[in-house]
Amino acid sequence: RLPSSEPVIMNDLTPIPALVGGALIGLAASLLLLT
């Protein structure tokens, strides 16, 4: 594995799933709290 290529790709793609996951968790929590 090249340490100069994979970490860059991972660092670029990491925030996206994190934001999506946070948004889904927030929506699920709000639905549970509303119901």
DAFENZI-V582677 format. One record per pair of residues at least 12 apart in sequence whose ideal C-beta (glycine too) atoms are under 6 Angstrom apart, sorted by the first residue. I is the first residue (numbers start at 1). J is the second residue. Records with the same first field share a line. If there is no record, write none. Layout:
I: J + J
This chain:
none
